[in-house]
């Protein structure tokens, strides 16, 4: 009895999701959420693109349009975030930072922009909180808009393709059970994000250790 009820609920959820994903408005929603996520990170744009990718495996929505909508929305949102940083400057950034962790993220973003330039705009897309920190900071430090737009186009396109394809492959692998495909897609994305964050954390610790280690062979005072 319980199993039948659970199966019925799963089917109801899948049917509702299919209705939503089959709507022509889904691309507009994807575009809007991907844009808002740039300066309001509580909005789960990656999860939505992955979900759309899962259902694209069964034909609706169209995967290519999912990727295009997500990429264009992300590109626009990043430029809004850049403009906020450029116009409001450090005062807005300090308000946005709030806690100690956010402050450290913005400090990291500024260092990386100065050291790595455009590359960090692409890489930060896959680091928790990195997208907002880097785009706002790029505007604050007046990183050249033309270069920002070039690297951000690469970042937005790669992110949308990556998210859409993870969902699509999960949906293809579990065509009979889209919820399982969604769980697998989200799990893979979270695992990749965790690995990237772990590697970044270890590299930061190693750099900090190297900076505080005294020279093994100090020069003699003359």
WOSULHU-V506540 format. One record per helix or strand of 2 or more residues. SS is the DSSP state (2 for helix, 1 for strand). FROM is the first residue (numbers start at 1). TO is the last residue. Records with the same first field share a line. If there is no record, write none. Layout:
# WOSULHU-V506540
SS=FROM-TO ; FROM-TO
This chain:
# WOSULHU-V506540
2=2-21 ; 26-36 ; 45-56 ; 63-97 ; 100-116 ; 118-126 ; 130-140 ; 145-173 ; 178-212
